Amino acid sequence: MDVRQPLDFDQVYSAIDGMKRATPGPFFYTRVAAKLDAAKQRNTSGFLELIARPVVAIAMVLLILGADYFALSEDSGNVEQTPVISTYAQYQQFSNTSDQFYGFDEMEAMNEESK
């Protein structure tokens, strides 16, 4: 069984003293600069990428549907229900009104009396 003993600070420090400093590869800074430039160019069209994400698109659709439901449910109690009149009934109503306005009823009554 491998039992590990706690390391002493001096042992750790002496092990660190013997290590060499890590140096990046020859093209490390060029790659970092290229990635930063690419990220900068992507941020200019970031709004379109944000909208194109499925989570954002679904959230926007649900928000619009919720607003529509809220608007329609609030107005439904305040709207006065009007009866539906058929086309023939509308014609009769218009005909009776125009007959009274122009006095056609009186003319018909006078024509019937003269017979």
Secondary structure, DSSP 8 states (H G I E B T S, - for coil): --------HHHHHHHHHT-------TTHHHHHHHHHHHHHHHHHTHHHHHHHSHHHHHHHHHHHHHHHHHHHHHHHTTS-------HHHHHHHHHHHHHHHHTHHHHHHHHHHH-
